[in-house]
Amino acid sequence: MRLVVHVDGGARGNPGPAAAAAVLSTPGGEVVDEATELLGETTNNVAEYRGLLLGLRRARELGATEVEVVNDAELVARQLTGEYRVRHAALKPLHAEALAALAAFDAWTIRSVPRAENAAADALVNAALDEAAGG
């Protein structure tokens, strides 16, 4: 089974209160799952990786064998495809965990899109942060 996994993460303040989100859908666009996770205080890049890991975990739980990951974090996408090196110490273990999670699928792709094309995952991140802030 193939799923499209839209992921996002965000931190208000960078570092600051952070959340991660994933929206999983069929290749035809039918949403089959949504998830959010509050992360406490962290950076935006860490939150982006945590969003990816959340989405991959949910995809495995749903039985996906192939994933198309869509995010709005060019850094994460390019690090995972090997175009960029991972230099920041806090990202190295998350990068390794993400590669291991991706390797568990029969096939995977990742691409970065403008935020507007990742609106559902972005909205979930902001809703989780708003709720955590009491508003």
MOGIBEL-V211631 format. One record per residue. RES is the residue in three letters. PHI is phi in radians with two decimals (none if undefined). D_LAST is the distance of its C-alpha to the last C-alpha in Angstrom with 2 decimals. Layout:
res-><RES | RES>
phi-><PHI | PHI>
d_last-><D_LAST | D_LAST>
This chain:
res-><MET | ARG | LEU | VAL | VAL | HIS | VAL | ASP | GLY | GLY | ALA | ARG | GLY | ASN | PRO | GLY | PRO | ALA | ALA | ALA | ALA | ALA | VAL | LEU | SER | THR | PRO | GLY | GLY | GLU | VAL | VAL | ASP | GLU | ALA | THR | GLU | LEU | LEU | GLY | GLU | THR | THR | ASN | ASN | VAL | ALA | GLU | TYR | ARG | GLY | LEU | LEU | LEU | GLY | LEU | ARG | ARG | ALA | ARG | GLU | LEU | GLY | ALA | THR | GLU | VAL | GLU | VAL | VAL | ASN | ASP | ALA | GLU | LEU | VAL | ALA | ARG | GLN | LEU | THR | GLY | GLU | TYR | ARG | VAL | ARG | HIS | ALA | ALA | LEU | LYS | PRO | LEU | HIS | ALA | GLU | ALA | LEU | ALA | ALA | LEU | ALA | ALA | PHE | ASP | ALA | TRP | THR | ILE | ARG | SER | VAL | PRO | ARG | ALA | GLU | ASN | ALA | ALA | ALA | ASP | ALA | LEU | VAL | ASN | ALA | ALA | LEU | ASP | GLU | ALA | ALA | GLY | GLY>
phi-><none | -1.89 | -2.22 | -1.69 | -2.07 | -1.49 | -2.23 | -2.73 | -2.62 | -2.70 | -2.26 | -1.62 | 2.05 | 0.75 | -1.46 | -3.12 | -0.97 | -2.35 | -2.58 | -2.25 | -2.62 | -2.55 | -2.20 | -1.89 | -2.47 | -1.28 | -1.02 | -1.43 | 1.78 | -1.34 | -1.24 | -1.96 | -2.90 | -2.40 | -2.60 | -2.32 | -2.59 | -1.40 | -1.98 | 1.33 | -1.55 | -2.82 | -1.60 | -1.08 | -1.15 | -1.08 | -1.09 | -1.08 | -1.11 | -1.14 | -1.10 | -1.05 | -1.09 | -1.06 | -1.09 | -1.17 | -1.08 | -1.13 | -1.07 | -1.12 | -1.08 | -1.47 | 1.61 | -1.14 | -1.92 | -2.37 | -2.33 | -1.98 | -1.56 | -2.15 | -2.48 | -1.97 | -1.97 | -1.00 | -0.98 | -1.09 | -1.03 | -1.29 | -1.19 | -1.28 | -1.56 | 1.53 | -1.23 | -2.04 | -1.43 | -1.67 | -1.81 | -1.35 | -1.01 | -1.22 | -1.57 | -1.01 | -1.19 | -1.20 | -1.07 | -1.09 | -1.12 | -1.15 | -1.11 | -1.14 | -1.14 | -1.15 | -1.13 | -1.30 | -1.63 | -1.14 | -2.67 | -2.67 | -2.40 | -2.45 | -2.52 | -1.79 | -2.24 | -1.07 | -0.90 | -1.06 | -1.53 | -2.19 | -1.08 | -1.14 | -1.18 | -1.06 | -1.12 | -1.13 | -1.04 | -1.15 | -1.13 | -1.13 | -1.20 | -1.09 | -1.11 | -1.14 | -1.44 | 1.54 | -2.39>
d_last-><38.07 | 36.25 | 32.49 | 30.49 | 27.62 | 24.92 | 23.07 | 20.55 | 18.94 | 16.95 | 16.24 | 14.30 | 17.08 | 19.86 | 20.11 | 16.58 | 13.82 | 15.05 | 15.02 | 17.80 | 18.32 | 21.42 | 22.54 | 26.12 | 28.45 | 32.14 | 34.17 | 34.14 | 30.37 | 29.55 | 26.30 | 27.27 | 24.36 | 20.83 | 19.39 | 16.64 | 16.94 | 14.90 | 17.47 | 16.59 | 17.95 | 20.28 | 21.52 | 20.88 | 24.33 | 23.95 | 20.73 | 22.81 | 25.55 | 23.33 | 22.06 | 25.75 | 26.71 | 24.09 | 25.42 | 29.00 | 28.57 | 27.20 | 30.04 | 32.60 | 31.26 | 31.71 | 35.24 | 35.07 | 38.17 | 37.25 | 34.01 | 33.17 | 30.22 | 28.33 | 25.96 | 25.13 | 26.24 | 29.87 | 30.44 | 29.73 | 31.79 | 34.67 | 34.70 | 35.00 | 37.80 | 39.60 | 39.45 | 37.60 | 38.29 | 35.63 | 36.08 | 32.99 | 33.59 | 30.05 | 30.35 | 33.86 | 33.09 | 30.23 | 32.67 | 35.34 | 33.10 | 32.07 | 35.76 | 36.73 | 34.13 | 35.32 | 38.93 | 38.40 | 38.23 | 41.47 | 40.16 | 37.09 | 36.10 | 33.23 | 32.41 | 29.98 | 28.75 | 26.82 | 23.03 | 23.43 | 25.60 | 23.05 | 20.19 | 19.32 | 18.95 | 17.09 | 14.51 | 14.15 | 13.72 | 10.90 | 9.12 | 9.89 | 8.76 | 5.24 | 5.40 | 7.46 | 5.66 | 3.75 | 0.00>
